[in-house]
């Protein structure tokens, strides 16, 4: 089962990373000004991650592949790492679909 790890950035913002069973980060959030906003972001991933239509597949300027997960309002909830291939990116999406809905929360800010 996946895990959401909540941490605090040096600038005071909260963020979460969704990690797969092997500990690899498969989705990283934007920065949030409050912990409750960060927790709402996690709930949004749990809700939206099973839906293929919520994923935007992209190619970076350096030719690597990544994806963003968007909420129903079109706002980006989180983004992936860079992948060398489209198949790697697509496997990352499948991992978020699998781990996102049931992931447990590990709050490392307390």
C-alpha positions as CSV (number, residue, x, y, z in Angstrom):
1,X,0.0,0.0,0.0
2,X,1.2,3.5,-0.8
3,X,1.9,6.2,1.7
4,X,1.5,10.0,1.7
5,X,4.4,11.6,3.5
6,X,3.7,15.2,4.7
7,X,6.8,17.4,5.3
8,X,7.5,21.0,5.8
9,X,9.7,22.9,3.3
10,X,12.5,25.4,4.4
11,X,10.2,28.2,3.4
12,X,7.5,27.0,5.8
13,X,5.2,25.5,3.2
14,X,3.8,22.0,3.6
15,X,4.0,19.4,0.9
16,X,3.3,15.7,0.5
17,X,4.8,13.0,-1.6
18,X,2.9,9.8,-2.5
19,X,5.3,6.9,-2.2
20,X,4.9,3.4,-3.7
21,X,5.5,0.3,-1.7
22,X,9.1,0.3,-2.6
23,X,9.5,3.9,-1.1
24,X,9.9,5.6,-4.5
25,X,8.1,9.0,-4.9
26,X,5.5,8.6,-7.5
27,X,3.7,12.0,-7.1
28,X,4.9,15.2,-5.5
29,X,2.5,18.0,-4.4
30,X,2.7,21.7,-4.8
31,X,3.5,23.8,-1.7
32,X,0.7,24.6,0.7
33,X,0.6,27.5,3.2
34,X,-1.3,25.4,5.8
35,X,-1.2,21.8,6.9
36,X,-5.0,21.5,6.5
37,X,-4.7,22.6,2.8
38,X,-2.0,20.0,2.4
39,X,-4.3,17.3,3.9
40,X,-7.1,18.5,1.5
41,X,-4.7,18.0,-1.4
42,X,-4.1,14.4,-0.2
43,X,-7.9,13.8,-0.1
44,X,-8.1,15.2,-3.6
45,X,-5.5,12.7,-4.8
46,X,-7.4,9.9,-3.2
47,X,-10.6,11.0,-5.0
48,X,-9.1,11.8,-8.4
49,X,-6.3,9.3,-8.8
50,X,-8.4,6.4,-10.1
51,X,-9.7,8.6,-13.0
52,X,-7.7,8.3,-16.2
53,X,-9.1,11.6,-17.4
54,X,-7.5,13.5,-14.5
55,X,-3.9,12.8,-15.8
56,X,-2.2,15.1,-18.2
57,X,0.7,13.5,-20.0
58,X,3.5,15.9,-20.8
59,X,7.0,16.2,-22.3
60,X,9.6,18.5,-20.8
61,X,11.8,20.8,-22.7
62,X,14.7,18.4,-22.2
63,X,12.7,15.6,-23.9
64,X,11.8,13.6,-20.8
65,X,8.3,12.6,-19.9
66,X,6.2,13.3,-16.9
67,X,2.5,13.7,-15.8
68,X,0.4,15.9,-13.7
69,X,-2.7,14.9,-11.7
70,X,-5.5,17.5,-11.9
71,X,-8.5,18.0,-9.7
72,X,-12.0,18.4,-11.2
73,X,-11.5,22.2,-11.3
74,X,-8.4,21.7,-13.5
75,X,-5.9,22.7,-10.7
76,X,-2.7,20.6,-10.6
77,X,-2.7,18.5,-7.4
78,X,0.7,16.8,-8.0
79,X,3.3,16.0,-10.6
80,X,5.6,13.0,-11.3
81,X,9.3,12.7,-11.6
82,X,10.9,12.8,-15.0
83,X,10.9,9.6,-17.0
84,X,13.1,8.5,-19.9
85,X,10.3,6.9,-21.8
86,X,6.5,7.1,-22.3
87,X,6.2,3.6,-20.9
88,X,7.9,4.7,-17.7
89,X,5.6,7.6,-17.4
90,X,2.5,5.4,-18.1
91,X,3.7,2.9,-15.4
92,X,4.0,5.9,-13.0
93,X,0.4,6.8,-13.7
94,X,-0.7,3.2,-13.1
95,X,1.2,3.2,-9.8
96,X,-0.6,6.4,-8.7
97,X,-3.9,4.9,-9.6
98,X,-3.1,1.8,-7.5
99,X,-1.5,3.5,-4.5
100,X,-3.4,6.8,-4.4
101,X,-6.9,5.8,-3.3
102,X,-5.9,3.8,-0.2
103,X,-2.6,5.4,0.8
104,X,-2.0,5.9,4.5
105,X,-0.8,9.3,5.8
106,X,2.6,9.7,7.5
107,X,2.8,13.2,9.0
108,X,6.4,14.0,9.6
109,X,5.8,17.6,10.7
110,X,4.7,16.6,14.3
